[in-house]
Amino acid sequence: MHQSYIYIAMKTIILLLFIYSPIFLFGQVIENTSKNSFDFQFRGGLTLAKRNVIKDHTFEFLSGAGVYKEEILKPGFEMGADMKYNIFNWLGIGMGLSFSHLKFSTNIDLTKLEGYQVSIKQSLNYVNLPLSVVFTYPTNTFSPYFKAGIMFSRLVNARIEKKYKYLDSREDRNSINDMPEYIAENHFILIGIGSKISVKKSLFSIEIGYQKGLKNTYNEEERYSHFPMPVVLVDVPDAFTVDYFQFSLGWIL
């Protein structure tokens, strides 16, 4: 799972570098950021999210009985606006407002135990308030920067789609839950690297970031309220946090 995650992330980084390499080669000179000034930007881009299971004792116990589980990455998107106050030309404080659509899925093989397989696709929509400290290294061609901080997020809506494939005479079936028992408030640690780039008379930014979820997304009080046991194996989500990579392009005003 982790190898797949790194592989997809590296492919995306290489693709972005290929797309934006002409900007680095032919971009114009950027004026150094002055202190006591503001930067405003609109940005949008791709997300790659994963589910980070906190505890999974049931599947650990049943792994010897042939239960197999695979976490799969799904691409989503994020868009928003940011403002940065430049205390010095190399140091700033940033804040913003964004919307993120995160997707991920899980495949569970219960063939040997229950005679079927199930694919669980999940999506989360968050409204985010990121707060960060930004360190910039101004140069004559472009201005790379590093930022770190925390992001306060609120869940707008979520969706779980399950597809059951039976290996016996039972018919395959699907189910959709648009109101899963998820926690509304979440916090993320954020880090990112990027650069300002000038193209003709416009100023852009490119950024690669990582957001690590800090709170359990699923409501544990509801986790085991759907007995009997076979339902617990599949129909009730595990306790998990959400982490995601972000690849974005911004337009600086």
CORTAPE-V977625 format. One line per field, one symbol per residue. ss: DSSP state (@ for helix, = for strand, . for the rest). psi: psi as a letter, one per 30 degrees, with the letter a starting at -180 (. if undefined). Layout:
ss=???
psi=???
//
This chain:
ss=.@@@@@@@@@@@@@@@@@@@@@@@@@.=........===================.@@@@@@@@@..===================....====================@@@@.======================.....========================......=====....=..===============..============....=.@@@......@@@@@@....==============.
psi=eeeeeeeeeeeeeeeeeeegefeeegllkkkkkllhlkkklkllakkjllkjkekheeeeefefggkkkkkkkkkalklaklkkkjelffklkklaklkkjkkllkkkjgefefgllkkjkkkkjkkkjkklkkkkjkafeljllklkalkkkkkellkkkkkkjkgbfkkkllkkjghlilkeklkkkkllkakkkkjcglklkkkklkkjkfkkekjfffehghlaeeeeeefjllkllkkklkjlkljk.
//
